[in-house]
Amino acid sequence: MQRFNQRTFRMYYIVFAILYLLSLLPMRIHYVFSDVLYLLVYRVVGYRRKVVWKNLSTSFPDKSEAELKKIEKGFYHWFCDYIVETVKMFSISEKEMRRRMRFEGMEQIDEVAKQGRGVTVYLGHYCNWEWITSVNLHLPPGMLAAQLYHPLENKVLDRLFYYSRGRLGAISLEMNEAFGTLRTWQKEGKHAFTGFIADQSPGFSSMHYWPQFLNHNTPAYTGGERIARILDTSVVYLDISRPKRGYYVAKVVKMSDHPNEEPKFSITEKYYRLLENSIKCNPEYWLWSHNRWKRTWDDFVECYPDEHDRQRILNKL
């Protein structure tokens, strides 16, 4: 977590107080705010509409303009819901969170815990990933809940997210320190349920694998698979659905009990197939405003014009 100077410290507490007071409002009021926010974000400001449309049209080339427009509107409605639901995290009770964010298939996690092993958890920017931090309420005794995160440039926002994601017991681990912490926990006999939001765009030096994803040749993060193999954890995917507004279900889907017995990159490939299926079922709930395909294969070749250098990066795990 980033350190504060005096000015940033004061700003943090001002913003925190405002968000906390807003979070005390009932969810039905939050969704009124969301509806108003939708009009501003989509109709007035047009937040990242070019990026959203490009992502949608290239991901679903067989869909008509009317179908894409429907998904686009659905995305902005959900995105505004995600914002107010994230604010609600500042004060939501355990009881209400248990009612609104359910987990299915947790008996599989109980079995792994009995074996004294950890769990590597794959998920995407799909449905409400912030509420997934409530998984600590459902884990077997002694198992830690953790998630990797990349510090935000805005120190105030970074601290606010750090607080909200840890309110219900989850531990946020910075990406560059995560492996060391997880390895230390394992040596101490502690085991974790560790979430990896793995659908982000890696830097050129980390483009080890390129799966096909939503009609794109896509560079993929492989760190989750690498850590799972080194620590010999069980690997699962969280298939998240939204049965109705304000309610989510995360179903545990087993990917591998023994990652070291799996072919190279097979876990990463399986993750992208599962995430793609989730998105295709309800495409409006993925983060289409993220410029996921800003780095292409041609950009990668331009960065590493020498074939030997490219091969050094590719297939590295």
C-alpha positions as CSV (number, residue, x, y, z in Angstrom):
1,M,0.0,0.0,0.0
2,Q,1.3,3.4,-0.9
3,R,2.5,5.9,1.7
4,F,0.7,9.3,2.1
5,N,2.0,12.8,2.5
6,Q,0.0,15.2,4.7
7,R,-2.2,16.7,1.9
8,T,-3.1,13.3,0.5
9,F,-3.8,12.0,4.0
10,R,-6.4,14.8,4.5
11,M,-7.9,14.2,1.1
12,Y,-8.3,10.5,1.8
13,Y,-10.3,11.1,5.0
14,I,-12.5,13.7,3.3
15,V,-13.4,11.3,0.4
16,F,-13.6,8.4,2.8
17,A,-16.2,10.2,4.9
18,I,-18.3,11.1,1.9
19,L,-18.3,7.6,0.5
20,Y,-19.0,6.0,3.9
21,L,-22.0,8.3,4.5
22,L,-23.3,7.5,1.0
23,S,-22.8,3.8,1.6
24,L,-25.2,3.9,4.5
25,L,-28.1,4.5,2.1
26,P,-30.3,1.5,1.3
27,M,-29.5,-0.3,-1.9
28,R,-32.7,0.8,-3.6
29,I,-31.5,4.4,-3.3
30,H,-28.1,3.4,-4.7
31,Y,-29.8,2.1,-7.8
32,V,-31.7,5.3,-8.2
33,F,-28.2,7.0,-8.2
34,S,-27.0,4.4,-10.7
35,D,-29.9,5.1,-13.1
36,V,-29.0,8.8,-13.0
37,L,-25.3,8.1,-13.4
38,Y,-26.1,6.0,-16.5
39,L,-27.7,9.0,-18.2
40,L,-24.6,11.1,-17.4
41,V,-22.0,8.4,-18.2
42,Y,-23.6,7.0,-21.3
43,R,-25.8,9.7,-22.8
44,V,-24.0,13.0,-21.8
45,V,-20.3,12.2,-21.2
46,G,-20.1,9.1,-23.5
47,Y,-17.4,7.6,-21.3
48,R,-15.1,5.5,-23.5
49,R,-17.9,4.8,-26.0
50,K,-15.4,4.4,-28.8
51,V,-13.4,1.8,-26.9
52,V,-16.5,0.0,-25.9
53,W,-17.9,-0.1,-29.4
54,K,-14.6,-1.2,-31.0
55,N,-14.3,-4.0,-28.4
56,L,-17.8,-5.2,-28.9
57,S,-17.9,-5.0,-32.7
58,T,-14.6,-6.9,-33.1
59,S,-15.4,-9.5,-30.4
60,F,-18.8,-10.3,-32.0
61,P,-18.5,-9.7,-35.7
62,D,-21.6,-11.8,-36.4
63,K,-23.9,-9.7,-34.3
64,S,-26.1,-7.0,-35.9
65,E,-25.7,-3.3,-35.0
66,A,-29.0,-3.5,-33.0
67,E,-27.7,-6.5,-31.0
68,L,-24.4,-4.7,-30.3
69,K,-26.2,-1.6,-29.3
70,K,-28.3,-3.6,-26.8
71,I,-25.2,-5.0,-25.2
72,E,-23.6,-1.6,-25.1
73,K,-26.5,-0.1,-23.2
74,G,-26.7,-3.1,-20.9
75,F,-23.0,-2.7,-20.2
76,Y,-23.3,0.9,-19.1
77,H,-26.3,0.1,-16.9
78,W,-24.4,-2.7,-15.2
79,F,-21.2,-0.6,-15.0
80,C,-23.0,2.2,-13.1
81,D,-24.5,-0.5,-10.8
82,Y,-21.0,-1.8,-10.2
83,I,-19.9,1.8,-9.1
84,V,-22.7,2.2,-6.5
85,E,-22.2,-1.4,-5.4
86,T,-18.6,-0.7,-4.8
87,V,-19.5,2.3,-2.7
88,K,-21.9,0.1,-0.7
89,M,-18.8,-2.0,0.3
90,F,-17.7,0.7,2.7
91,S,-20.4,-0.2,5.2
92,I,-22.4,-3.3,4.0
93,S,-23.0,-5.8,6.8
94,E,-21.9,-9.4,6.7
95,K,-25.5,-10.5,6.8
96,E,-26.5,-8.4,3.8
97,M,-23.4,-9.4,1.9
98,R,-24.1,-13.1,2.5
99,R,-27.6,-12.6,1.1
100,R,-26.4,-10.7,-2.0
101,M,-23.2,-12.5,-2.9
102,R,-23.5,-16.3,-2.7
103,F,-20.9,-18.9,-3.4
104,E,-21.7,-22.4,-4.7
105,G,-19.4,-25.4,-4.7
106,M,-17.4,-24.4,-1.7
107,E,-17.3,-28.0,-0.5
108,Q,-14.5,-28.4,-3.0
109,I,-12.5,-25.8,-1.2
110,D,-13.2,-27.5,2.1
111,E,-11.6,-30.7,0.7
112,V,-8.5,-28.9,-0.5
113,A,-8.2,-27.2,3.0
114,K,-8.3,-30.7,4.6
115,Q,-5.3,-31.7,2.5
116,G,-3.4,-28.7,3.8
117,R,-3.1,-27.0,0.4
118,G,-3.9,-23.6,-1.0
119,V,-6.2,-22.6,-3.9
120,T,-5.4,-20.5,-6.9
121,V,-8.5,-18.8,-8.1
122,Y,-9.1,-17.4,-11.6
123,L,-11.7,-14.7,-12.3
124,G,-12.2,-11.8,-14.7
125,H,-13.5,-8.3,-14.7
126,Y,-17.0,-9.8,-14.9
127,C,-20.1,-9.1,-12.8
128,N,-19.0,-7.6,-9.5
129,W,-15.4,-8.7,-8.7
130,E,-15.3,-6.3,-5.7
131,W,-17.9,-8.3,-3.9
132,I,-15.8,-11.5,-4.4
133,T,-13.7,-10.2,-1.5
134,S,-16.5,-11.4,0.8
135,V,-15.4,-15.0,0.1
136,N,-13.6,-14.9,3.5
137,L,-17.0,-15.3,5.1
138,H,-17.4,-18.7,3.4
139,L,-13.9,-20.2,3.7
140,P,-13.0,-23.1,6.0
141,P,-11.4,-22.1,9.3
142,G,-7.7,-21.3,9.0
143,M,-7.7,-20.6,5.2
144,L,-6.8,-17.1,4.3
145,A,-8.5,-15.1,1.6
146,A,-6.2,-13.0,-0.6
147,Q,-6.2,-11.2,-3.9
148,L,-3.5,-9.8,-6.1
149,Y,-3.8,-6.1,-6.9
150,H,-1.8,-3.5,-8.8
151,P,-1.5,-0.2,-6.9
152,L,-3.4,2.7,-8.5
153,E,-1.5,5.8,-9.5
154,N,-4.0,7.9,-7.6
155,K,-3.0,7.3,-4.0
156,V,-6.3,8.3,-2.5
157,L,-8.3,5.9,-4.7
158,D,-5.7,3.2,-4.1
159,R,-6.1,3.5,-0.3
160,L,-9.9,3.6,-0.6
161,F,-10.0,0.3,-2.6
162,Y,-7.5,-1.2,-0.3
163,Y,-9.8,-0.5,2.6
164,S,-13.1,-1.6,1.0
165,R,-11.5,-4.9,-0.3
166,G,-10.2,-5.7,3.2
167,R,-13.4,-4.9,5.2
168,L,-14.6,-8.5,5.3
169,G,-11.3,-10.1,5.9
170,A,-9.6,-10.4,2.5
171,I,-5.9,-9.6,2.3
172,S,-4.7,-7.5,-0.7
173,L,-1.2,-8.5,-2.0
174,E,0.7,-6.3,-4.3
175,M,1.6,-8.1,-7.5
176,N,5.4,-7.8,-7.1
177,E,5.3,-9.1,-3.5
178,A,2.6,-11.7,-3.8
179,F,4.7,-14.8,-4.6
180,G,7.0,-14.1,-1.7
181,T,4.2,-13.7,0.7
182,L,2.4,-16.8,-0.5
183,R,5.6,-18.8,-0.3
184,T,6.2,-17.6,3.3
185,W,2.6,-18.5,4.3
186,Q,3.1,-22.0,2.8
187,K,6.3,-22.5,4.8
188,E,4.5,-21.4,8.0
189,G,1.7,-23.9,7.3
190,K,-0.8,-21.3,6.2
191,H,-2.8,-21.8,3.1
192,A,-4.7,-19.2,1.1
193,F,-7.6,-18.9,-1.4
194,T,-5.9,-16.5,-3.7
195,G,-7.7,-14.6,-6.4
196,F,-6.1,-13.6,-9.7
197,I,-8.0,-11.3,-12.1
198,A,-6.1,-12.5,-15.1
199,D,-7.9,-10.9,-18.1
200,Q,-5.7,-7.8,-18.1
201,S,-3.1,-6.8,-20.7
202,P,0.5,-7.7,-19.8
203,G,3.6,-5.8,-20.7
204,F,5.6,-6.9,-23.7
205,S,8.2,-8.7,-21.6
206,S,5.4,-10.8,-20.0
207,M,3.7,-11.9,-23.3
208,H,4.5,-15.6,-22.9
209,Y,1.3,-17.0,-24.3
210,W,-1.3,-15.8,-26.9
211,P,-4.7,-17.6,-26.7
212,Q,-7.6,-16.8,-28.9
213,F,-10.1,-14.9,-26.8
214,L,-13.3,-13.2,-28.1
215,N,-12.1,-13.3,-31.7
216,H,-8.8,-11.7,-30.8
217,N,-5.2,-13.1,-30.7
218,T,-4.7,-12.1,-27.1
219,P,-1.6,-11.7,-24.9
220,A,-2.2,-13.4,-21.6
221,Y,-0.9,-13.1,-18.0
222,T,0.6,-16.5,-17.0
223,G,1.7,-15.6,-13.5
224,G,-1.3,-17.4,-11.9
225,E,-0.4,-20.6,-13.6
226,R,3.3,-20.2,-12.7
227,I,2.5,-19.6,-9.0
228,A,0.0,-22.5,-8.9
229,R,2.7,-24.9,-10.3
230,I,5.4,-23.7,-7.9
231,L,3.2,-23.8,-4.8
232,D,1.3,-26.9,-6.0
233,T,-2.1,-25.5,-5.3
234,S,-5.5,-26.6,-6.5
235,V,-6.8,-24.3,-9.3
236,V,-10.4,-23.2,-9.7
237,Y,-12.4,-20.7,-11.8
238,L,-15.2,-18.6,-10.4
239,D,-18.1,-18.6,-12.8
240,I,-20.1,-15.5,-11.7
241,S,-23.7,-14.9,-12.7
242,R,-26.2,-12.1,-11.9
243,P,-29.6,-13.6,-11.4
244,K,-31.1,-10.2,-10.7
245,R,-30.0,-6.6,-9.9
246,G,-27.9,-6.5,-6.8
247,Y,-27.5,-10.2,-6.4
248,Y,-24.6,-12.4,-7.6
249,V,-23.7,-16.1,-7.5
250,A,-20.1,-17.3,-7.8
251,K,-19.8,-21.0,-8.7
252,V,-16.5,-22.8,-8.1
253,V,-15.4,-24.7,-11.2
254,K,-12.4,-27.0,-10.6
255,M,-9.7,-26.6,-13.2
256,S,-6.9,-28.7,-11.8
257,D,-6.0,-30.5,-8.6
258,H,-2.4,-31.1,-9.7
259,P,-1.2,-28.2,-11.9
260,N,2.2,-29.7,-12.4
261,E,0.7,-32.7,-14.2
262,E,-1.0,-30.4,-16.7
263,P,0.6,-29.5,-20.1
264,K,2.3,-26.1,-20.3
265,F,-0.2,-23.2,-20.5
266,S,-3.2,-25.5,-20.4
267,I,-4.5,-23.8,-17.2
268,T,-4.2,-20.4,-18.8
269,E,-6.0,-21.7,-21.9
270,K,-8.7,-23.3,-19.9
271,Y,-9.3,-20.1,-18.0
272,Y,-9.8,-18.1,-21.2
273,R,-12.2,-20.7,-22.5
274,L,-14.3,-20.6,-19.3
275,L,-14.2,-16.8,-19.1
276,E,-15.2,-16.5,-22.8
277,N,-18.1,-18.8,-22.1
278,S,-19.2,-16.7,-19.1
279,I,-19.0,-13.5,-21.2
280,K,-20.9,-15.0,-24.2
281,C,-23.8,-16.0,-21.8
282,N,-24.3,-12.4,-20.6
283,P,-21.8,-10.1,-22.5
284,E,-23.1,-6.9,-20.9
285,Y,-21.4,-7.8,-17.6
286,W,-17.8,-7.7,-18.8
287,L,-15.6,-4.6,-18.5
288,W,-15.8,-3.5,-22.2
289,S,-14.4,0.0,-21.4
290,H,-11.0,-1.6,-20.7
291,N,-8.7,-1.3,-23.7
292,R,-7.9,-5.0,-23.5
293,W,-6.4,-5.4,-27.0
294,K,-4.3,-2.2,-27.0
295,R,-1.2,-4.4,-27.6
296,T,-1.3,-6.6,-30.6
297,W,1.0,-9.3,-32.1
298,D,2.3,-6.7,-34.6
299,D,3.3,-4.5,-31.7
300,F,5.0,-7.4,-30.0
301,V,7.0,-8.2,-33.2
302,E,7.9,-4.5,-33.5
303,C,9.1,-4.5,-29.9
304,Y,11.1,-7.7,-30.5
305,P,12.1,-7.7,-34.2
306,D,14.7,-10.4,-33.6
307,E,13.2,-13.9,-33.8
308,H,15.6,-15.2,-31.1
309,D,14.5,-12.4,-28.7
310,R,10.8,-13.2,-29.4
311,Q,11.3,-16.9,-28.7
312,R,13.1,-16.0,-25.5
313,I,9.9,-14.3,-24.3
314,L,7.4,-16.8,-25.8
315,N,6.6,-20.0,-24.1
316,K,8.3,-18.9,-20.9
317,L,6.5,-20.1,-17.8
